[in-house]
Amino acid sequence: MRNAGIWKFLLSVLAVVIVVGTFFYSNFLAEKISERERAMMSSWVTAQRSIASATADDDISLPSSIVAEQRSIPIIETDENDQIISSLNLDSSRAQNDPQYLKGKLQEFKSRGNLITTFFGTDSLRYNRYYFGESLLLRQIRYFPMIQLLIVLIFTIMMLRFINTRNRSLQDRLWAGLAKETAHQLGTPVSALEGWTALLREGGDHELVSNEMDKDIQRLKLITDRFSMIGGEPKKEVTNLKELVIAAVEYMRKRAPETVVFEIINNGLATPVSVSRPLLEWVIENILKNALDAMNEKGRIEIKLGEEVDMVWVEIRDNGKGMAAGLQREIFNPGVTTKKRGWGLGLTLSKRIVEEYHGGLLFVKESMIGQGTTFRIQLKK
């Protein structure tokens, strides 16, 4: 949920930066184009005056070319009394059918202050005014930030909807996975208690049965404690990591087929570490369960322990079916499992326990199809 909030914030900031940056840059370009168009209009009016005042012997090819090339800027020509004389680069058919069209455009151009006045000859009383608007290119650049804002808003809304949908899907998988994980964890000791109860009814050894029932009850309490720690701050204590690993391996060894061989290799690990013993044992058990499933409950599981300058580590290797590269990247995601009947949450919880609660690392060190997989747990000293 926290990551989703961060992504939403980053998307919002990115959208604002894009829109603001585009707005200022578009305004900069619009001003440059506006200055260029005003210069073009000045040249065009000068060319018009040169043509109007030319004699039969004057060469007007250049002014005529300037006038002819003006095809983008809308222009309205008026006399000294602001009576419309002609127009250029405006909707001619509409100008003919709608008398108010040119008048409306004239008022629009006046409001923008786009005016060039030119005198003809020496008569100071006779002059024309040329009002002009903005070219299509200039209008497009001015409106571009608004169009982009709309696009960014649509894109942002779509991304936020996608993130929300993805989060809801993730939550659904988490809840379903947690429910199945709880049922699975409770299933073994509950089944054992049912068996011991049946044995008592048949008149079995009461002392033996009570001792075994007490073990299963303690297991149920441990499972309850583990789940109660999820979402809270677990209590840590200085622990001998080797003893912890041995306890977790022994628990799984008793519940694994005899066709599975467990081997613990201690590479000089002696430094005690501060951990939550119930949770870290749960991590070891989850990885061992995955190893058993990967080998179809037949093969060899090797558990190595060691330490380096700033950390201790545990590696659990099986000789099972291995994983493809794509699955290795996703194996810790909720709902992802290689088992036909799996809940897909054990490794997700394990990663959270190691990395969020203990500040360590849990990852797939190596995996090859048909040769097996090695998980590595690293904890800071």
C-alpha positions as CSV (number, residue, x, y, z in Angstrom):
1,M,0.0,0.0,0.0
2,R,2.9,2.4,0.8
3,N,4.5,1.7,-2.6
4,A,1.1,2.4,-4.3
5,G,0.9,5.8,-2.5
6,I,4.5,6.6,-3.6
7,W,3.7,5.7,-7.2
8,K,0.6,7.8,-7.2
9,F,2.5,10.8,-5.8
10,L,5.3,10.4,-8.4
11,L,2.8,10.1,-11.2
12,S,1.1,13.3,-10.0
13,V,4.4,15.2,-9.7
14,L,5.5,14.0,-13.1
15,A,2.2,15.1,-14.7
16,V,2.5,18.6,-13.1
17,V,6.2,18.9,-14.2
18,I,5.3,17.9,-17.8
19,V,2.4,20.3,-18.0
20,V,4.1,23.2,-16.4
21,G,7.3,22.7,-18.4
22,T,5.3,22.4,-21.7
23,F,3.3,25.5,-20.8
24,F,6.3,27.7,-20.3
25,Y,8.2,26.3,-23.3
26,S,5.1,26.7,-25.5
27,N,4.7,30.3,-24.4
28,F,8.3,30.9,-25.2
29,L,7.8,29.5,-28.7
30,A,4.6,31.4,-29.2
31,E,6.2,34.7,-28.4
32,K,9.1,34.0,-30.8
33,I,6.6,33.1,-33.6
34,S,4.5,36.1,-32.7
35,E,7.5,38.4,-33.1
36,R,8.3,36.7,-36.4
37,E,4.8,37.1,-37.7
38,R,4.7,40.8,-36.8
39,A,8.0,41.3,-38.7
40,M,6.4,39.4,-41.6
41,M,3.4,41.7,-41.5
42,S,5.6,44.8,-41.5
43,S,7.4,43.5,-44.6
44,W,4.0,42.6,-46.2
45,V,2.6,46.1,-45.6
46,T,5.7,47.7,-46.9
47,A,5.5,45.6,-50.0
48,Q,1.8,46.6,-50.4
49,R,2.8,50.3,-50.2
50,S,5.6,49.8,-52.6
51,I,3.3,48.2,-55.1
52,A,0.6,51.0,-54.6
53,S,3.1,53.8,-55.1
54,A,5.2,52.2,-57.9
55,T,5.4,53.8,-61.4
56,A,5.4,52.0,-64.7
57,D,9.2,51.8,-64.7
58,D,9.6,50.4,-61.1
59,D,10.5,46.8,-60.6
60,I,7.9,45.4,-58.2
61,S,8.8,41.7,-58.5
62,L,10.2,41.5,-54.9
63,P,7.2,43.3,-53.3
64,S,4.8,41.2,-55.4
65,S,6.6,38.0,-54.2
66,I,6.3,39.1,-50.6
67,V,2.6,39.8,-50.9
68,A,1.9,36.5,-52.8
69,E,3.7,34.4,-50.2
70,Q,1.6,35.7,-47.3
71,R,-0.8,32.8,-46.9
72,S,-0.9,32.1,-43.2
73,I,-1.6,35.3,-41.3
74,P,-5.3,36.4,-41.3
75,I,-5.6,40.1,-42.3
76,I,-8.3,42.7,-42.5
77,E,-7.7,46.0,-44.4
78,T,-9.6,49.1,-43.4
79,D,-9.6,52.7,-44.4
80,E,-8.9,55.7,-42.1
81,N,-12.5,55.4,-40.9
82,D,-12.1,51.7,-40.1
83,Q,-14.4,50.7,-42.9
84,I,-13.5,47.2,-44.1
85,I,-11.9,47.2,-47.5
86,S,-10.7,43.6,-47.9
87,S,-9.6,40.5,-46.1
88,L,-7.0,37.9,-46.6
89,N,-6.5,34.3,-45.3
90,L,-10.0,34.2,-43.7
91,D,-13.1,32.1,-44.6
92,S,-14.2,33.9,-47.8
93,S,-17.5,32.0,-48.2
94,R,-18.5,32.9,-44.6
95,A,-17.4,36.5,-45.1
96,Q,-19.8,36.7,-48.0
97,N,-22.7,35.1,-46.3
98,D,-22.3,36.5,-42.8
99,P,-21.9,40.3,-42.6
100,Q,-21.0,40.1,-38.9
101,Y,-18.2,37.6,-39.5
102,L,-15.6,40.1,-40.6
103,K,-16.8,42.7,-38.1
104,G,-16.3,40.1,-35.3
105,K,-12.9,39.3,-36.6
106,L,-12.0,42.9,-36.8
107,Q,-12.9,43.5,-33.1
108,E,-10.9,40.4,-32.2
109,F,-7.8,41.7,-34.0
110,K,-8.3,45.1,-32.4
111,S,-8.4,43.7,-29.0
112,R,-5.1,42.0,-29.6
113,G,-3.5,45.3,-30.6
114,N,-2.3,43.8,-33.9
115,L,-2.3,46.9,-36.1
116,I,-0.1,48.4,-38.7
117,T,-1.0,51.8,-40.3
118,T,0.5,52.9,-43.6
119,F,0.2,56.2,-45.5
120,F,0.0,56.4,-49.3
121,G,1.9,59.2,-51.0
122,T,2.1,62.5,-49.3
123,D,-1.5,62.7,-48.3
124,S,-1.5,62.4,-44.5
125,L,-5.3,62.1,-44.5
126,R,-5.4,59.1,-46.6
127,Y,-4.1,55.9,-45.0
128,N,-5.0,52.3,-44.5
129,R,-5.0,50.2,-41.4
130,Y,-4.0,46.5,-41.5
131,Y,-5.3,44.5,-38.6
132,F,-4.0,40.9,-38.3
133,G,-4.6,37.9,-36.2
134,E,-2.5,34.8,-35.4
135,S,-1.6,32.1,-37.9
136,L,-2.9,28.5,-37.5
137,L,0.6,27.4,-36.4
138,L,0.7,30.0,-33.6
139,R,-2.8,29.1,-32.4
140,Q,-1.8,25.5,-32.3
141,I,1.2,26.2,-30.2
142,R,-0.8,28.3,-27.8
143,Y,-3.4,25.6,-27.4
144,F,-0.9,22.7,-27.3
145,P,-0.4,22.9,-23.4
146,M,-4.1,22.5,-22.9
147,I,-4.3,19.6,-25.2
148,Q,-1.3,18.0,-23.6
149,L,-2.8,18.7,-20.1
150,L,-5.9,16.7,-21.2
151,I,-3.8,13.9,-22.5
152,V,-1.7,13.8,-19.3
153,L,-4.8,13.8,-17.2
154,I,-6.3,11.0,-19.2
155,F,-3.0,9.0,-19.0
156,T,-2.7,9.7,-15.2
157,I,-6.3,8.6,-14.5
158,M,-5.7,5.4,-16.5
159,M,-2.5,4.7,-14.6
160,L,-4.1,5.4,-11.3
161,R,-7.0,3.1,-12.1
162,F,-4.5,0.4,-13.2
163,I,-2.6,0.8,-9.9
164,N,-5.8,0.7,-7.9
165,T,-7.0,-2.4,-9.8
166,R,-3.6,-4.1,-9.4
167,N,-3.6,-3.3,-5.7
168,R,-7.1,-4.7,-5.2
169,S,-6.0,-7.8,-7.1
170,L,-2.9,-8.1,-4.9
171,Q,-5.0,-7.6,-1.7
172,D,-7.4,-10.3,-2.9
173,R,-4.5,-12.7,-3.5
174,L,-2.9,-11.8,-0.1
175,W,-6.2,-12.5,1.8
176,A,-6.8,-15.8,-0.1
177,G,-3.2,-16.8,0.4
178,L,-3.1,-15.9,4.0
179,A,-6.3,-17.9,4.6
180,K,-4.9,-21.0,2.9
181,E,-1.5,-20.6,4.6
182,T,-3.3,-20.4,8.0
183,A,-5.3,-23.5,7.2
184,H,-2.2,-25.4,6.1
185,Q,-0.2,-24.4,9.1
186,L,-3.0,-25.5,11.4
187,G,-3.8,-28.6,9.5
188,T,-0.8,-30.7,10.6
189,P,-1.1,-30.3,14.4
190,V,-4.9,-30.5,14.3
191,S,-4.8,-33.7,12.3
192,A,-2.3,-35.1,14.8
193,L,-4.5,-34.2,17.7
194,E,-7.4,-35.9,16.1
195,G,-5.2,-39.0,15.8
196,W,-4.2,-38.9,19.4
197,T,-7.8,-38.4,20.5
198,A,-8.8,-41.5,18.6
199,L,-6.0,-43.5,20.1
200,L,-7.1,-42.4,23.6
201,R,-10.6,-43.7,22.9
202,E,-9.1,-47.0,21.9
203,G,-7.3,-47.2,25.3
204,G,-3.8,-46.3,24.1
205,D,-0.8,-45.3,26.3
206,H,-2.2,-42.2,28.1
207,E,1.3,-40.9,29.1
208,L,2.7,-41.2,25.6
209,V,-0.4,-39.7,24.0
210,S,-0.6,-36.8,26.4
211,N,3.1,-36.0,25.8
212,E,2.6,-36.0,22.0
213,M,-0.6,-34.0,22.4
214,D,1.2,-31.4,24.4
215,K,3.8,-31.1,21.6
216,D,1.0,-30.5,19.1
217,I,-0.6,-27.9,21.4
218,Q,2.7,-26.1,21.7
219,R,3.0,-26.2,17.9
220,L,-0.5,-24.6,17.6
221,K,0.6,-21.9,20.1
222,L,3.7,-21.3,18.0
223,I,1.6,-20.9,14.8
224,T,-0.7,-18.5,16.6
225,D,2.3,-16.5,17.8
226,R,3.8,-16.4,14.3
227,F,0.6,-15.0,12.7
228,S,0.1,-12.5,15.4
229,M,3.6,-11.1,14.7
230,I,2.7,-10.4,11.0
231,G,2.0,-6.7,10.7
232,G,3.5,-5.8,14.0
233,E,7.0,-5.3,15.4
234,P,8.4,-8.7,16.3
235,K,10.4,-9.2,19.5
236,K,14.0,-10.0,18.8
237,E,16.5,-11.8,21.0
238,V,20.1,-12.9,20.6
239,T,20.0,-16.4,19.1
240,N,22.4,-19.1,18.0
241,L,21.6,-19.3,14.3
242,K,23.0,-22.8,14.0
243,E,20.7,-24.2,16.7
244,L,17.7,-22.4,15.2
245,V,18.4,-24.0,11.8
246,I,18.9,-27.4,13.3
247,A,15.6,-27.1,15.1
248,A,13.7,-26.1,11.9
249,V,15.4,-28.9,9.9
250,E,14.7,-31.5,12.5
251,Y,11.0,-30.5,12.6
252,M,10.8,-30.9,8.8
253,R,12.9,-34.1,8.8
254,K,10.3,-35.9,11.0
255,R,7.6,-34.9,8.6
256,A,9.5,-35.7,5.4
257,P,9.7,-39.1,3.7
258,E,12.7,-41.3,4.4
259,T,13.6,-40.9,0.7
260,V,14.7,-37.3,1.5
261,V,18.2,-36.7,2.9
262,F,18.9,-33.6,4.9
263,E,22.5,-32.4,5.5
264,I,23.7,-29.4,7.5
265,I,27.1,-28.0,6.7
266,N,28.4,-25.4,9.2
267,N,31.1,-23.2,7.5
268,G,32.4,-21.8,10.8
269,L,29.3,-20.0,11.9
270,A,29.7,-19.0,15.5
271,T,28.4,-15.5,15.9
272,P,25.0,-15.1,17.6
273,V,22.5,-12.8,15.9
274,S,19.5,-10.8,17.1
275,V,16.4,-12.3,15.5
276,S,12.8,-13.3,16.1
277,R,13.3,-17.0,16.5
278,P,9.7,-18.1,15.8
279,L,9.6,-16.1,12.6
280,L,13.0,-17.1,11.3
281,E,12.2,-20.8,12.0
282,W,9.1,-20.2,9.9
283,V,11.2,-18.9,7.0
284,I,13.5,-22.0,7.2
285,E,10.5,-24.3,7.2
286,N,8.8,-22.5,4.3
287,I,11.9,-22.8,2.2
288,L,12.4,-26.5,3.1
289,K,8.7,-27.2,2.2
290,N,9.3,-25.7,-1.2
291,A,12.4,-27.8,-1.6
292,L,10.5,-30.9,-0.7
293,D,7.8,-30.1,-3.2
294,A,10.4,-29.3,-5.9
295,M,11.9,-32.8,-5.5
296,N,8.6,-34.6,-5.3
297,E,9.6,-35.6,-1.8
298,K,12.6,-37.6,-3.0
299,G,16.2,-36.3,-3.1
300,R,18.8,-34.3,-1.1
301,I,18.5,-31.0,0.7
302,E,21.7,-29.3,1.7
303,I,21.7,-26.5,4.3
304,K,24.9,-24.5,4.6
305,L,25.7,-21.9,7.3
306,G,28.5,-19.4,7.2
307,E,29.5,-15.8,8.1
308,E,31.5,-13.0,6.6
309,V,32.8,-9.7,7.9
310,D,29.4,-8.0,8.3
311,M,26.8,-10.7,7.9
312,V,25.8,-14.3,8.5
313,W,24.1,-16.5,5.9
314,V,22.1,-19.6,5.4
315,E,21.8,-21.4,2.0
316,I,19.3,-24.1,1.3
317,R,19.8,-26.1,-1.8
318,D,17.7,-28.9,-3.3
319,N,18.3,-31.1,-6.3
320,G,14.8,-30.8,-7.6
321,K,13.3,-29.6,-10.8
322,G,14.7,-26.0,-10.7
323,M,13.1,-22.8,-11.9
324,A,13.2,-20.8,-15.2
325,A,14.6,-17.3,-15.1
326,G,11.1,-15.7,-15.3
327,L,9.8,-17.7,-12.4
328,Q,12.9,-16.8,-10.3
329,R,12.0,-13.1,-10.6
330,E,8.3,-13.7,-9.5
331,I,8.6,-16.5,-7.0
332,F,8.3,-14.1,-4.0
333,N,5.1,-12.4,-5.4
334,P,1.8,-13.4,-3.7
335,G,0.0,-16.2,-5.5
336,V,3.0,-17.4,-7.4
337,T,3.8,-21.1,-6.7
338,T,5.3,-24.1,-8.5
339,K,3.0,-26.5,-6.6
340,K,-0.2,-27.9,-8.1
341,R,-2.0,-27.4,-4.8
342,G,-0.4,-24.3,-3.3
343,W,-1.3,-21.2,-1.6
344,G,1.6,-19.1,-3.0
345,L,2.2,-17.1,0.1
346,G,4.9,-18.9,2.1
347,L,7.8,-17.3,0.2
348,T,6.1,-13.9,0.2
349,L,5.8,-14.0,4.0
350,S,9.4,-15.3,4.3
351,K,10.8,-12.5,2.2
352,R,8.9,-9.9,4.3
353,I,10.1,-11.5,7.5
354,V,13.7,-11.5,6.5
355,E,13.9,-8.1,4.7
356,E,11.3,-5.9,6.5
357,Y,11.5,-7.3,10.0
358,H,15.2,-8.2,10.1
359,G,16.8,-5.9,7.5
360,G,18.3,-8.8,5.7
361,L,18.0,-10.4,2.2
362,L,16.2,-13.4,0.9
363,F,16.8,-14.3,-2.7
364,V,17.3,-17.2,-5.2
365,K,21.0,-17.5,-5.4
366,E,20.9,-19.9,-8.4
367,S,18.5,-22.3,-10.1
368,M,18.8,-24.5,-13.1
369,I,16.1,-26.5,-14.7
370,G,16.5,-30.2,-13.8
371,Q,19.3,-29.5,-11.3
372,G,17.8,-27.7,-8.4
373,T,17.5,-24.4,-6.6
374,T,19.5,-22.6,-3.9
375,F,17.8,-20.0,-1.7
376,R,20.1,-17.7,0.4
377,I,19.2,-15.8,3.6
378,Q,21.6,-13.0,4.7
379,L,21.4,-11.3,8.0
380,K,23.4,-8.4,9.4
381,K,25.6,-9.1,12.4
